[in-house]
Amino acid sequence: MAVVGGGVVGLTCALELARAGHRVRVHTADPIAATTSAVAAAIWFPYRAAPADAVLRWGATSLGVLTRLAADPATGVTLRPGTFVHRTPEPDLWWTPGVADVRPATTQELPPGAPAGTHCTLPVVDTGRYLPWLVGACASAGVQTVPGRVTALDEVAGDVVVVAAGLAAGHLLDDDFCVPVQGQVVRLADPGLGGWVLDDDDPAGLTYVVPRGRDVVCGGTAVEGATGTEPDPAVEAAILARACALVPELRGQPVLSRAVGLRPGRPTVRLERLDVGGRPVVACYGHGGAGVTLSWGCAADVVGLVRWRTPSSP
């Protein structure tokens, strides 16, 4: 069985398939540190993902797995409290079922200028540690890795193919609904922040501050259709201005790194079984800004879509 895609969704699918008894080979176009997954702030939050009912189900599964993984420091997953800022009288908190410690934020927990917010505890994933851990878990489960970009499915051997290649999946399956959603982040030294802040409704633009101990991921942008992957200094300056206004403790902190990623945007996540040239193909892509958030739940569904087959040859 083959999985096309070496980011967080593809690797999680490969790991769960291997654990289910399948012999799995992963085709990955880039080293793990060069994937879009490596750019993510990777806080559990179903950002730009639909449909809501499926997203809640997938997200709940991932929330449970990530919460358990937080007990192992090697995974890079931690549980951190924080504040989701809202600027409307009746915020839509559709994503909160199953989330720990959900309550209105106190005045002391709100950032400067924020009228209201919701406090909760969420998994935060340090991708610099989590992704190598995931690669190692796959290797321990017997997953083989094949480097190189797949340009057509007929290049891939295997009796079943899982397409979990993010934006590239659209090309492989002739899906015109896929669109890049460019996101830029800048990582600062962590001055010892106690929690994260998400402000999706900031009038100046999407703003998030996610401390990970070693650094703080500050973002961001969500430019639909943009394809550039080089950081823009003007955009970075605007991100830092918004982040520092939200969390003044960040002022003067040195920049450790910066990055741009292309989220795999789609009106809805595509997770279904297809027949392509007489061979079963499972599509699993279009996760928007919620790849980590939905990865374990979607991987469980992928396993379900192929569960009737006997363990396959690579």
Secondary structure by P-SEA (a helix, b strand, c coil): cccccccaaaaaaaaaaaaaccbbbbbbccccccccccccccccccccccaaaaaaaaaaaaaaaaaaacccccccbbbbbbbbccccccccccccccccccccccccccccccccbbbbbbbbbccccaaaaaaaaaaaabbbbbbccccccccccccbbbccccccccccccccccccbbbbbbbcccccccbbbbcccccccbbbbbbcccbbbbbbbbccccccccccaaaaaaaaaaaaaaccccccccccccccccccccccccbbbbbcccbbbbbbccccccccccaaaaaaaaaaaacccccccc
